[in-house]
Amino acid sequence: MLQVAFIRENKTLVIDRLAKRNIDATQMINDVLVLDDNRRALQTNLDNTLSESNALSKNIGMLFKSGEIEKANELKAKTSSLKEESKKITEALNLKTEALNELLYKIPNVPHESVPTGNTDEDNEEVFAEGDIPTLNENALPHWELAKKYDIIDFELGTKITGAGFPVYKGKGAKLQRALINYFLDKNTAAGYKEVQVPHLVNEDSARGTGQLPDKEGQMYHVNGNGDNFYLIPTAEVPATNLFRGDLLTEKDFPKAITGYTPCFRREAGSYGAHVRGLNRLHQFDKVEILRVEHPTRSYEALNEMVEHVKTILRELKLPYRILRLCGGDLGFTSALTFDFEVFSTAQNRWLEISSVSNFETFQANRLKLRFKNANGKSELAHTLNGSSLALPRVLAGILENYQTKNGIVIPEVLVPYTGFDKID
């Protein structure tokens, strides 16, 4: 959530940067400032009323002691009137504050100056590419056919148990999935990220704190029976970031760097067509996440470090990949700058997104009330960042398709110690 003070001091910049998202935010920003002016006026009025009431209360005691009963009773009547007035002002202030917050919740993060202007993913900017795209034999298959051929992933069985988008991993497919999870976690912890295991359901405050609510409410699975009000997590980012909700850190605490594996649950409403076949888009999938809480002065340095870290994993997997800087129209609601990693699926002849690495600056921290004391002893909002390291389904799809041969699917060398086998045949 944007800070009102930032909006007030940078009104033109905020409107211009939000235009990169194809949003004309002029009216919203003006409404925020008007609401805040009204809120501040009410707060001042309330402070003055309470101050006057307190001063009168002190005088009442003195008048009673001095025997001036009539004057004391007059002041008592006036303080009663002031208390009633302060109650009305408080109610109006609460309504105005609530209206202001509701409007702020609807405004997305301000894009970083380097974010390109654009409308769709076609306007994203490729900033890096690495790896050779393999030449497959003429009978090469997409991963959903390979999964069926080698009996390693059963999409039909998952549909029977739950529904479309909930696959069952079997045999070497299940072992390869587990191997990837362990490999990713080992790489992340070796890079200094502390491993955590977090809940797979979160409350409303947690979902709101990271920006899933109210923006992505329709994409989350909601558990609302028997008095529960929980959401299945769409990513480990949500519970992991909320580990720090309400914290007051010191500069010595930075950086906070954590990693965790979780299943992820997304409704993916409106998704259909050939591009969602097989592992391309699921309602339940596994992902390993990295997350950092940083001092504002080095968060973009940290973002670059996270990007370089994901690069090392893809290099070891020897998968062809590219990195895109997302344009304003494709940028997530909470992000100031996002780099997407995509693996090339040779059998499908298309790029598959397998990671997003983002800097949210103070946007999440403001919602979370995540602060630190700076060198001057003043409270300041921290910066939060997160990235997939990595999302498994499309990485697995890339491995199955790019490593297939006439005699089976070769396991990337770096994964063999984790799988215990070097081929699926």
Secondary structure, DSSP 8 states (H G I E B T S, - for coil): ---HHHHHHTHHHHHHHHGGGT---HHHHHHHHHHHHHHHHHHHHHHHHHHHHHHHHHHHHHHHHTT-HHHHHHHHHHHHHHHHHHHHHHHHHHHHHHHHHHHHHTS-----TT----SSGGG-EEEEEES------TT---HHHHHHHTT-EEHHHHHHHT-TT--EE-THHHHHHHHHHHHHHHHHHHTT-EE----SEEEHHHHHHTT-TTTTGGGS-EE-STT--EEE-SSTHHHHHGGGTT-EEEGGG--EEEEEEEEEE---TT--SGGGTTTTS-SEEEEEEEEEEE-GGGHHHHHHHHHHHHHHHHHHHT--EEEEE--GGGS-TT-SEEEEEEEEETTTTEEEEEEEEEEEETHHHHHHT-EEE-TTS-EEE-EEEEEEEEEHHHHHHHHHHHTEETTEEE--GGGHHHHS-SEE-
